[in-house]
Amino acid sequence: MTALLIESSTPLCLLQDAGRFGVRHLGVTQGGAADWVSMSWANSLLANPLDAAVIEITLGGFSLLAEEDCCLALAGADLGAMLDDRPVLPWRSFFLRKGQRLRFGQPEVGARAYLAAPGGFDAPQVLGSCATVGREELGGLDGHGKALNKGDRLTYSGASFLLRSLTDLQAPKLDDNTPLEVVLGAQISEFSGMSSFEAFNSEWTIDSRADRMGIRLLGPVLQYQGAPMISEGIPLGAIQVPPDGQPIVLLNDRQTIGGYPRIGALTPLSLARLAQMLPGAALRLKPVVQTVAHQRQVDYLNALQAFA
């Protein structure tokens, strides 16, 4: 069993996996990696199961010390990672020798980096997952939803020493500015005609009010004209429109039900891209047919499996 000692951390550095499923009827949210694509690539680089436990490092401020020789993989945001005095770029696996330090600075491209270890990091399973959800006090190293802290030890028992990297064509482009795809929702017809037009023909800006529950978008005011709603289940990526008309994209730690109307939901691939965008970033939305979105996700998962 190999151990890594955490020397510095923030409340935004969390142990995550693919999340909890089959428990929303209990009021328990999904949780899991906000950017599932980067998490999957980090695991694939080490031939792990794609949903193995990883560290989600948001906005940097994280460092650890290798207590044994080890091999890790990094994917997602470029947070200025340094192995002692040598930079470590994402989308590759790399060696750490005993006594070496890995540090993450500030965002250069993207918001969330994912650090994987052979076989996945060790953590107790709570309702089928180790995903950290602080609000519900579930997951993490102790099973009670705590963020990673200075002095914590991360262990894993895998033995992979694969040194691999993604090509420029394989690595996701975190600064891609193509529109985010949206599967239209049940209430789209109950927004004003101008709102339906502006939702998909205007530029939106990511608000600073963003966390793992949701990301608020700033732009034209969308007007809902339908009857008051009864609360209903909320899917991952749902775009709710509260009374102020500014949409909120709901992420992994969202509530399980809600009563605001929805213009639709981001596709899984678009949601992963949104999770890497920083406050102030501009984006556009594009409607897409659900069958097309599903096939794109299947094709991407097949590509991940083929690489592993």
C-alpha positions in Angstrom: 0.0 0.0 0.0 1.5 3.4 -1.1 0.8 6.6 0.8 0.8 10.3 -0.1 0.8 12.9 2.6 -1.2 16.0 2.0 0.8 19.1 2.9 -1.7 21.8 1.9 -5.3 21.8 0.7 -8.4 23.9 0.4 -12.2 23.2 0.9 -12.4 22.8 -2.9 -10.0 19.7 -3.0 -12.2 16.6 -2.7 -12.1 12.9 -3.2 -14.5 12.0 -6.0 -15.6 9.1 -8.2 -18.5 8.7 -10.7 -21.1 9.5 -7.9 -24.1 7.8 -6.2 -26.9 6.3 -8.2 -30.2 4.7 -7.3 -30.6 6.8 -4.1 -32.3 10.1 -5.3 -35.6 8.8 -4.1 -34.1 9.0 -0.6 -33.2 12.7 -1.2 -29.5 11.9 -1.6 -27.8 13.7 -4.5 -25.5 12.2 -7.1 -22.2 13.9 -6.3 -19.1 12.8 -8.1 -16.6 14.4 -10.4 -17.9 17.7 -11.9 -15.9 17.0 -15.1 -16.4 13.3 -15.7 -14.5 13.4 -18.9 -11.2 14.5 -17.3 -11.7 12.1 -14.4 -12.2 9.2 -16.9 -9.0 10.2 -18.8 -7.0 10.4 -15.6 -8.1 6.8 -14.7 -7.6 5.6 -18.3 -4.0 6.7 -18.3 -3.3 4.2 -15.5 -5.7 1.5 -16.9 -8.0 2.0 -13.9 -11.7 1.5 -14.0 -13.0 4.8 -15.4 -15.0 5.5 -12.2 -12.1 4.8 -9.8 -11.7 7.4 -6.9 -9.6 10.4 -7.8 -8.8 13.8 -6.3 -10.7 16.7 -7.7 -8.5 19.8 -7.3 -10.5 23.0 -8.0 -8.5 26.3 -8.5 -5.3 24.9 -7.1 -3.8 25.4 -3.6 -3.1 21.7 -3.2 0.2 19.9 -2.5 1.3 16.4 -1.4 4.5 14.5 -0.5 5.3 11.1 -1.8 6.1 8.7 1.0 7.1 5.9 -1.4 7.9 5.8 -5.1 4.7 5.9 -7.1 3.1 6.6 -10.4 0.2 9.1 -10.7 -1.9 10.5 -13.6 -3.1 14.1 -14.2 -5.9 15.2 -16.4 -8.2 18.3 -16.7 -7.2 21.8 -15.9 -3.7 23.2 -16.1 -3.2 24.5 -12.5 0.5 25.1 -12.8 1.4 21.7 -11.3 5.1 21.4 -10.2 6.9 18.2 -9.3 9.6 19.8 -7.1 11.0 22.4 -9.6 9.7 20.6 -12.7 6.4 21.5 -14.4 3.9 18.7 -14.9 1.4 19.1 -17.7 -2.1 17.4 -17.6 -3.2 14.5 -19.8 -0.3 12.2 -18.8 1.0 9.8 -16.1 4.3 10.5 -14.3 6.6 9.1 -11.6 7.1 10.5 -8.1 10.1 9.4 -6.1 10.0 9.0 -2.4 10.4 12.5 -0.8 9.3 14.4 -3.9 6.5 17.1 -3.7 3.7 17.7 -6.1 2.2 21.2 -5.9 -0.7 22.9 -7.7 -0.7 26.6 -8.1 -3.4 28.8 -9.8 -5.5 28.1 -12.9 -3.8 28.7 -16.3 -6.4 26.8 -18.4 -9.5 25.3 -16.9 -10.8 25.2 -13.3 -10.6 21.5 -12.1 -7.7 19.1 -12.3 -8.0 15.3 -11.6 -5.2 13.3 -10.0 -5.5 9.5 -10.2 -3.5 6.7 -8.6 -3.2 3.0 -9.7 -6.4 1.2 -8.8 -8.0 4.4 -7.4 -7.5 6.0 -4.0 -8.7 4.0 -1.0 -11.9 5.3 0.8 -15.0 3.8 2.4 -18.0 3.3 0.2 -21.1 5.1 1.4 -24.3 4.2 -0.4 -22.2 2.7 -3.2 -19.7 5.6 -3.7 -16.9 7.5 -2.0 -17.9 10.8 -3.7 -17.6 13.8 -1.3 -20.8 15.8 -0.7 -20.2 18.2 2.2 -23.8 19.3 2.5 -25.0 15.7 3.0 -21.9 14.7 5.0 -21.3 11.7 2.8 -18.1 10.3 1.2 -14.5 11.4 1.4 -11.7 9.8 3.3 -13.7 9.3 6.5 -17.1 8.8 4.9 -18.6 11.9 6.4 -18.2 14.3 3.6 -15.1 16.2 4.7 -12.8 17.9 2.2 -9.1 16.8 2.0 -7.1 18.5 4.7 -3.4 19.1 5.6 -2.1 16.0 7.3 -4.4 13.5 5.6 -2.8 10.4 4.1 -4.1 9.1 0.8 -3.4 5.4 0.1 -3.9 3.1 -2.9 -3.0 -0.5 -3.5 -2.6 -0.7 -7.3 0.8 -1.3 -8.8 0.6 0.3 -12.3 3.7 2.1 -13.5 2.4 3.0 -17.0 3.9 6.2 -18.5 1.5 7.4 -21.1 0.1 10.7 -22.4 -2.6 11.8 -24.7 -1.9 13.3 -28.1 -3.1 16.8 -29.0 -6.0 15.2 -30.9 -7.0 13.0 -28.0 -6.8 15.6 -25.2 -10.0 17.5 -24.6 -9.8 21.2 -25.4 -10.8 23.0 -22.3 -10.7 26.4 -24.0 -13.1 25.2 -26.8 -15.6 28.0 -27.5 -18.1 25.9 -29.5 -21.7 26.3 -28.1 -22.8 24.0 -25.2 -25.4 21.5 -26.4 -28.8 21.5 -24.6 -31.6 18.9 -24.8 -34.8 20.9 -24.6 -36.9 20.6 -21.5 -40.6 20.1 -20.9 -41.3 23.7 -20.1 -39.5 25.3 -23.1 -42.8 26.0 -24.9 -44.0 28.0 -21.9 -41.3 30.7 -22.1 -42.0 33.8 -24.2 -41.1 33.5 -27.9 -38.4 36.2 -27.4 -36.9 34.3 -24.5 -36.8 31.1 -26.5 -34.9 33.0 -29.2 -32.5 34.8 -26.9 -31.7 31.7 -24.9 -29.9 30.2 -28.0 -28.9 33.3 -29.8 -27.3 35.4 -27.1 -24.0 35.2 -25.2 -24.1 34.2 -21.6 -21.5 35.0 -18.9 -20.6 32.7 -16.0 -21.4 34.4 -12.7 -19.1 34.3 -9.7 -22.0 32.6 -7.8 -21.0 29.1 -8.8 -20.2 25.9 -6.9 -20.7 22.2 -7.2 -24.5 22.7 -6.8 -24.9 25.0 -9.8 -23.5 27.7 -12.0 -25.5 30.9 -12.6 -25.5 32.4 -16.1 -25.8 36.1 -16.7 -27.5 37.4 -19.9 -30.9 38.3 -21.2 -33.8 37.9 -18.8 -35.9 34.8 -19.7 -39.6 35.1 -19.1 -41.6 32.1 -18.1 -45.3 32.4 -18.9 -46.7 29.1 -17.7 -48.6 28.1 -14.6 -46.9 27.7 -11.2 -45.1 24.3 -11.1 -45.2 21.5 -8.6 -41.6 20.4 -7.6 -40.3 17.6 -9.8 -37.1 15.6 -10.2 -34.0 17.4 -11.3 -31.6 15.8 -13.8 -27.9 16.5 -14.0 -27.2 19.6 -16.1 -30.8 20.9 -15.8 -31.1 24.6 -16.7 -33.5 26.1 -14.2 -34.9 29.6 -14.6 -35.8 31.3 -11.3 -38.0 34.4 -11.1 -35.1 36.8 -11.9 -34.9 35.2 -15.3 -31.2 34.3 -15.0 -30.6 30.6 -15.7 -28.8 28.2 -13.3 -27.2 25.1 -14.6 -27.5 22.4 -11.9 -24.4 20.3 -11.2 -23.5 17.1 -9.3 -24.3 18.3 -5.8 -27.7 19.7 -6.8 -31.0 19.2 -4.9 -33.0 16.2 -6.0 -36.2 18.1 -6.7 -37.1 21.6 -7.7 -40.0 23.8 -8.8 -38.5 26.3 -11.2 -39.2 25.8 -14.9 -36.4 24.5 -17.1 -35.4 25.3 -20.7 -33.6 22.0 -20.9 -30.5 20.2 -19.7 -26.9 20.3 -20.9 -25.6 17.1 -22.5 -23.0 15.2 -20.4 -20.1 16.2 -22.7 -21.2 19.9 -22.6 -21.6 19.7 -18.8 -18.0 18.5 -18.5 -16.8 21.5 -20.5 -18.9 23.9 -18.3 -17.3 22.5 -15.2 -13.9 23.7 -16.5 -15.1 27.3 -17.2 -14.1 30.1 -14.8 -16.3 33.0 -13.6 -16.4 35.7 -16.3 -16.1 33.2 -19.2 -18.6 33.7 -22.1 -20.6 30.8 -23.7 -23.4 30.1 -26.0 -26.1 27.4 -25.9 -27.3 25.3 -28.8 -30.4 22.9 -28.9 -29.7 19.3 -29.9 -31.8 16.2 -30.3 -31.5 13.8 -27.4 -30.6 10.8 -29.6 -27.7 12.7 -31.1 -26.4 13.7 -27.6 -26.7 10.1 -26.4 -24.8 8.7 -29.4 -22.0 11.2 -28.9 -21.6 10.2 -25.3 -21.5 6.5 -26.2 -18.9 7.2 -28.9 -16.8 9.1 -26.3 -17.0 6.3 -23.7 -16.0 3.8 -26.4 -12.9 5.9 -27.2 -12.0 6.0 -23.5 -12.3 2.3 -23.1 -10.3 1.7 -26.3 -7.4 3.8 -24.9 -7.4 1.9 -21.6 
